[in-house]
Amino acid sequence: PYSDRDAELTAKLAMLDTGYFDDDLMKTYFYNILGREDSTLEEVVSAYLGLSSYKEPVLLDLQKLADSSDIDGSPRAKLLASIALAEFGDESLAEDLFKDVMEEYSKEEDDKIYFDVEDTTGKTSKELTGLALAVSAKLEYFEQGDKMFDYLYNSEDVWTLVNFEKLIYLMNRNIME
């Protein structure tokens, strides 16, 4: 299978820290996104997320973006920024963004938490639930995370890729405690 360049997917791969990819090339890819004038908001935030995995010195730029009105109205960008901020250790701002998105877009039913946004395919809702799952792992919000994981695990949608988010959650969730 082939696809176009995908900043978000590449950032998620960087978070897994598998050692199978060329870290220098990935960092260059992320910095190139930041240097392009035509990069979308989600691409820029994904680049910051990828660079946060390598502890590159972009925290101040990310904080500036997260505090700006540019990110308002984009739950995906807020969740990506929240993961990156948590990765850098700015849990306060990461929590603020996470809570904003959870309050506005999440639903809880039958001991499951999921996102309900305008999208007839359900794809965006599951993707946002997956991103929120990754944030909950980084912020150690395991009660909420377990409910989102349960929702995603029991979902019958085979077309929406949330396996990376589930893996990130499990890597950060010590289930043997």
N, C-alpha and C positions, 0 to 999 in steps of 0.2 A: 504494500500500500504506500501511496505517495500523497503528499499534501504540500501546500504552500508553507512559507515560513509562519510560525506561530509563536509569538512571544510568550503567551501565557503557558502553553504546553512546555516550552523550553525552560521557563522559570520553575515550573513544577518539577521537571527533571533535575534541575540544579538543586532544588530543595532535598531531593532524595539522596544526594551525595553518594552516588554509586561508585564513582571512580572509573566508569566506563566511557566517559566523555572528556573531550579536551577542554579543561577549565578555562584556559586562556582564550580559546576560540569563543566559548560561551560568553565570557566577559566582554570580549570585543563586540560580539553580536548585540549584547545589551547596551553597551555604550553607543554603538551606532544608532540604535533606536532613539536614544536620548538626544543624539546629535541631529537627527532628521527633523525637518520642519513639518513634514506631512504625517508624522506618527500620531496615532489616535491616543486618546486619554488612556484606554485600556492597555495599549501597547506600552506607553510610558510607565504606567504603574507596574505592569508585568516586568519591565526592564529593571525597575527599582527592586522588585521582589527577587528577581534573579541575582542582582548584584548584592542584595542583603544576605543571600546564602553564602556569598564569598566574603562577607564583611568588608565590602568595598566602601570607600568614604563618600556615601551619597545620602546619609541620614538627614542632614540639614535640608537638602533639596526635597527629600521625601516629606519631611515634616511641613515644609512650606507648602507643598502641593496639598497635603492632607488637611491643612488649616484653611486652604483657599476655597472659594466658592466654585472653582472649576470642577471639583469632585462631587459636589451636590447633585443629586438627581441620578447618580450612577451607582446603584448598589454593588455592581460587580467591581467597579474601581475602588469603592470603599472597602470591600472585603479583601481585595488584593493588597491594598495599602495596609490594611490591618495586619495581615499576615507578615508583610515586610517589616512593619514597625515592631511587631512582637519579636521577629527574628533579630532585630537590632537591639531589643531590650527596652524600647519605649512602650511599655505595656499600658501606660495611662492613655495615650492617644490611640493606641490600638483598641483598647476597650471602648473608648468613646465612639469610634467609628463602627465597631462591631455592634454595640448597643443601639446606635441609630438605625442600622440596617435591620437588626432583629425586631425592633419595635415597629418599624414601618412595614416590613414585608413578610415576616414569619408568621406562621400559624401553628397552633398546637392542637392535635386531635388524637385520641386513643393512645396516649403516651408516646406520640411521635411528633417531631418538629420538622416542618418543611416550609418552603417558600412558595408563595402563590402570587405570581406576577402575570401581567397580560401577555400570554403567549399560548396560542392554541395547541402547540406541539407538546408543551410540558417540558421541553428541553431546557429552556432558560431557568425554569423553576428548579429543576434537578441540579443544574450546574451551580446555581446560587446556593442551594442547600449543601452541595459538595464543598464550595469555597468556605461557607460558614462552618462546616465541619472541620476544615483545616485550621481556621481561626480558633475554634473552640479547643483544639488540641494544643495550639501554641500558647493560649491563655489559660490552659488547664481548667476550662469550663466543661468538665467531663459529664456532668449531669445533663446539660443541654446537648453535648456532643453525642452521648449515648443514644439520645432520642433521635437525633438527625441520622446517625449511623444506622439505627434500626429502620428508619424510613427508607434510606438509600439501599440498604441491604435487601429489603423485602420488595423493592421496586422491580417491576417486570420490564422496564425500559432497557433494551439492549443497545440502543443507538446513542445514548448519552454517556459520555466518558467521564466517570467520577471515580475510577479506580485509583488514580493517583491520590486524590483527596482521602479516600478510605485508607490507603496505605500510609499516608502522612499521619492520619489520626492514630492508626494502630501503632506506628513507630513511636509516637509521643504518649500513648496511653498504656500505662503499665497495668495490664489486666490481671496480673497475678497477685496484686495486692489484696 
